[in-house]
Amino acid sequence: MEKKILIIEDESRMRRLIGDYLKREGYMVIEAEDGNEGLEKFQFENVDLVILDIMMPKYDGWTVCREIRKKSTVPIVILTARSQESDQLFGFELGADEYITKPFSPKLLVARVKALLRRYKKDGCSNNTTDLDGLRIDTDAHRVFIDDNEIELTPKEYDLLVFLVEKMGKALTRENILDGVWGYDYYGDLRTVDTHIKRLRIKLSGKSDYIQTIRGVGYRFEV
């Protein structure tokens, strides 16, 4: 099925540029020129991924990201001229999966979109699961359960959890985690790891102590 991508960007030339590259890869593109229109189209269109600008009229990107995350774990890529580390960290705290600053490479953007869509599945079920004393990970369907209750993780939160589980019992530095989850070509701040660990612990609730902090080193996953 053709994947739908919603571009929420107030610059028409930028929307066309991004849309042209995505259409060449076979994606269906939906456009919105401000935050209000973006939220309306997200509500009525069954989109698979959102590309979101920050500085927009009516509702800014922060508000849009926050509202989407209240109801969906669909991948969100923030694409903005705001390059300060504090902005990037705030975006991740709100639930964004990628933060790309302008000017940018359209080919790199498409590559990030493809990677996120490969890892994200809206639904599905399988028997390929890992059960860790009440924390169950279905790696085929990309679903996570705590005591049979499903918890909603963003693609990045899911990737982080799976990476920690794969390295269970090992002490991991922030650099290890950044390379393993975000990739060697990611040049973000190490605090990105702390931000996502904090969000993941909140969602794991009673199982949050599985992610242990190792003072002066980083983190370790231990059941």
C-alpha positions in Angstrom: 0.0 0.0 0.0 1.2 3.5 -0.9 2.5 5.3 2.1 1.1 8.8 2.9 3.3 11.5 4.1 2.0 14.8 5.5 4.2 17.9 4.9 3.3 20.8 7.2 5.4 23.7 6.0 4.4 27.4 5.3 6.9 27.9 2.5 5.3 26.7 -0.7 8.6 26.2 -2.5 9.9 24.1 0.3 6.8 21.9 0.2 7.1 21.4 -3.5 10.8 20.5 -3.2 10.2 17.9 -0.5 7.1 16.6 -2.2 8.8 16.1 -5.5 11.6 14.0 -4.0 9.1 11.9 -2.0 6.8 11.4 -5.0 9.8 10.1 -7.0 10.2 7.4 -4.4 6.5 6.4 -4.7 5.1 8.1 -1.7 1.7 9.9 -1.6 2.2 13.5 -0.4 -0.3 15.6 1.4 0.5 19.3 2.0 -0.6 21.8 4.7 0.6 25.4 4.8 0.1 26.1 8.5 -0.2 24.2 11.8 -4.0 24.4 12.0 -4.5 23.0 8.5 -1.8 20.4 9.3 -3.8 19.1 12.4 -7.0 19.0 10.4 -5.5 16.9 7.6 -3.8 14.7 10.2 -7.2 14.0 11.8 -8.9 13.1 8.5 -6.1 11.5 6.5 -4.6 8.2 7.5 -1.0 9.4 7.2 2.1 7.2 7.8 4.7 10.0 8.6 4.7 13.7 9.3 7.4 16.2 8.2 6.9 19.3 10.3 8.3 22.9 10.3 8.5 24.8 13.5 8.0 28.5 12.6 4.4 28.6 11.1 1.3 30.8 11.4 -1.7 29.8 13.6 -0.2 26.8 15.3 3.6 26.5 15.5 5.4 23.1 15.0 5.8 22.6 18.8 2.1 22.7 19.3 1.4 20.5 16.3 3.9 17.9 17.5 2.5 17.9 21.0 -1.1 17.5 19.7 -0.2 14.6 17.3 1.7 12.8 20.1 -1.5 12.9 22.3 -3.2 10.5 19.9 -0.6 8.8 17.7 2.9 7.3 17.6 3.3 8.0 13.8 6.9 9.1 13.0 7.5 12.8 13.1 10.4 14.5 11.3 11.1 18.1 12.4 12.6 20.1 9.5 13.5 23.6 10.5 16.0 26.4 10.4 16.2 26.4 14.2 19.5 24.7 14.9 20.1 25.4 18.6 20.7 22.3 20.7 18.0 23.5 23.1 15.5 23.4 20.2 16.5 19.9 19.2 16.2 18.6 22.7 12.8 20.2 23.1 11.7 18.6 19.9 12.8 15.2 21.1 11.1 15.8 24.5 7.8 16.4 22.6 8.2 13.1 20.8 9.9 13.9 17.5 11.8 11.0 15.9 14.2 13.0 13.8 15.4 16.6 13.8 16.9 17.9 10.6 18.0 21.5 10.2 17.9 23.7 7.1 19.7 23.9 4.7 19.4 20.1 4.2 20.0 17.4 1.7 16.7 16.2 0.2 18.3 12.8 -0.5 19.2 12.6 3.2 15.7 13.5 4.2 14.3 10.8 2.0 16.7 8.3 3.5 15.6 9.2 7.0 12.0 8.9 6.0 12.6 5.4 4.5 14.4 4.3 7.6 11.6 5.5 9.9 8.9 3.9 7.8 10.7 0.6 7.8 10.8 0.5 11.6 7.2 1.7 12.1 4.1 -0.4 11.8 0.7 0.8 12.8 -0.6 -2.6 13.7 0.0 -6.3 13.3 0.8 -9.3 15.5 3.2 -12.2 15.5 4.7 -14.9 17.8 8.2 -13.5 17.6 8.3 -12.0 21.1 10.7 -11.4 24.0 9.3 -11.7 27.5 11.2 -10.0 30.3 9.3 -10.6 33.5 6.2 -8.7 32.4 7.7 -6.6 29.7 7.0 -8.2 26.3 8.4 -7.0 23.0 6.9 -8.2 19.7 9.7 -7.5 17.3 7.8 -8.4 14.1 4.9 -6.1 14.9 7.0 -3.5 16.7 4.7 -3.6 19.7 5.5 -3.5 23.4 3.4 -4.7 26.3 3.6 -4.4 30.0 1.5 -7.1 31.8 -0.5 -7.6 28.6 -1.3 -3.9 28.3 0.2 -2.3 25.2 2.2 0.9 25.6 2.6 3.4 22.8 6.2 4.1 21.8 7.5 6.3 19.1 9.8 4.6 16.5 12.9 6.1 18.2 11.7 5.0 21.7 11.1 1.5 20.3 14.5 1.4 18.7 16.1 2.6 21.9 14.4 -0.1 24.0 15.3 -2.9 21.6 18.9 -1.7 21.5 19.1 -1.7 25.3 17.5 -5.2 25.5 19.9 -6.6 22.8 22.8 -5.3 25.0 21.3 -6.5 28.2 23.7 -6.6 31.2 26.3 -4.4 29.4 27.3 -1.0 30.5 26.7 1.4 27.6 28.0 4.9 27.3 25.9 7.6 25.7 28.2 7.5 22.7 27.4 3.7 22.4 23.7 4.3 22.5 23.8 7.3 20.1 25.8 5.3 17.5 23.6 2.2 17.9 20.2 3.9 17.8 20.8 7.1 15.8 23.7 6.0 13.6 27.3 7.0 13.2 26.3 9.9 10.8 24.2 11.6 13.5 25.9 14.6 15.0 23.4 15.5 17.7 24.1 16.3 21.3 24.7 13.4 23.8 21.8 14.8 25.9 19.5 13.5 23.2 20.1 10.0 24.8 19.2 11.3 28.3 16.0 12.9 26.9 14.9 9.7 25.3 15.8 7.5 28.3 13.7 9.8 30.5 10.7 9.5 28.1 11.1 5.7 27.8 11.3 5.3 31.6 8.1 7.2 32.0 6.3 4.9 29.5 7.7 1.8 31.1 6.2 2.8 34.4 6.6 0.0 36.9 9.4 -1.6 34.7 11.4 1.7 34.5 14.0 0.4 36.9 15.1 -2.1 34.2 17.0 0.9 32.8 19.7 1.5 35.3 21.9 4.6 35.4 25.6 3.9 35.8 27.2 7.0 37.3 30.0 8.3 35.3 29.4 5.9 32.4 25.9 5.8 31.0 23.1 3.1 31.2 22.6 -0.6 31.5 19.4 -2.7 30.9 19.0 -5.3 33.6 16.0 -7.4 34.6 
